[in-house]
Amino acid sequence: MRHWRDSVRYFGLWRAVRELAAASWRISLELLPSRRKARFGDLDYDWEHEVDTTRSNVSFRAQLLAELAGRPYFASDPWLFEQIMHALPIHFEDFTFVDLGSGKGRALLMAARYGFKRIIGVEFMPEWHRAAQENIRKFAAANPSAPAMESVCMDARDFDFPAEPLVVYLFNPFPEPVFVAVMERLRQSALTAPRPLFLAYRYTEFESLLEKCGWLKKVAGTEQWAVYGNWRDSAGGEEIHHGDTEKKRVRRWAMAPR
Ligand SMILES: C[S@@+](CC[C@H](N)C(=O)[O-])C[C@H]1O[C@@H](n2cnc3c(N)ncnc32)[C@H](O)[C@@H]1O
C-alpha cells in the first residue's frame, strides 16, 4: 500500500497504474519455461561457498510481492561486484558497507572479503532476510576474522544511515519513487553528519537522477555499474574526479585521524 501511495504521489494516478501493469507483466514473464531455466544460472556462487543466495528456489509469490512493492530478487554477479569494489577509491577498513535491498545477502558475503569495517544489509522481505541471516551465520562460523555483519528486515525508506564513512550498494532494488526517497534520505544524512559517502550502483536504471542531483559526482563506471561519491577533500574543497591523483587524495583523507 505504501508503495502504491508513493507511486501515485510521484507519478500521478495514470502513470502509477501503467507502472503497476508493467510490473505485473514483468513478473508474469518469470513463468515462461525459458526464464525458469535461466534462474539456475546464478548457482555457481552458492556451490562454491556452500550458501543459499540463489533466486532459483525463491517462490513465485515472494517474487510477485517484491515486484509489486519494489523489485524482485536477483543476486549480484560476483565478477561485476569485483569490478565495482576495485573502482572504489577508498581504504575498505575505514568504511561501512550498506546494501539497500540485500535479499539473501550475497553482496554482504562478497563485501566481507574486502575487509570493510562492518557490513549491513537492509531487506524488506522477511523470508529473504532470514535466508541472509543464515548465510551470515555460516559465513561467520567459517571465517572467524570476518567483519561484523548483519541483515536488518525493514523498508530501506526508513533506514537511518550510520554516521560513518559509507559505501552504499544498490543492485536494482527500487522503482523510481523509492529510489528518489532513499537518495533524499542519504543526502539529509550527509548534511547532518558530513562524511565520505560512496554509492556503488549496479544496473544503472536511474543514473540520470544521480547525474542531476548535484551533491554526488561520478567516480567510475561502465554500462553495467557506476560509482558516485560526495567527497570533497579537506584541503581545497575540490570535488573528486575519476583519476589516480584524486584517488590517492581520497585515500589520504580516509587514512587521516578523525
Ligand atoms: C535485485 S535484488 C538485489 C539483492 C542483493 N542486493 C544482491 O545484490 O545480491 C533487490 C532486492 O531489493 C529488495 N527491496 C526492494 N524494495 C525494497 C525496500 N523498499 N526496502 C528494502 N528492500 C527492498 C527486494 O526485496 C530484493 O531482495
The ligand as an ORCA input file, in Angstrom:
! r2SCAN-3c Opt
* xyz 0 1
  C      17.855     -7.189     -7.311
  S      17.703     -7.700     -5.622
  C      19.346     -7.378     -5.034
  C      19.830     -8.363     -3.972
  C      21.202     -8.101     -3.371
  N      21.409     -6.691     -3.115
  C      22.320     -8.603     -4.247
  O      22.972     -7.745     -4.855
  O      22.572     -9.806     -4.334
  C      16.726     -6.322     -4.972
  C      16.240     -6.548     -3.559
  O      15.705     -5.316     -3.056
  C      14.653     -5.614     -2.150
  N      13.832     -4.407     -1.956
  C      13.016     -3.813     -2.862
  N      12.441     -2.714     -2.322
  C      12.912     -2.610     -1.045
  C      12.701     -1.670      0.015
  N      11.903     -0.622     -0.144
  N      13.345     -1.868      1.185
  C      14.174     -2.934      1.364
  N      14.403     -3.853      0.395
  C      13.806     -3.699     -0.800
  C      13.922     -6.764     -2.862
  O      13.105     -7.479     -1.976
  C      15.132     -7.570     -3.395
  O      15.538     -8.545     -2.466
*
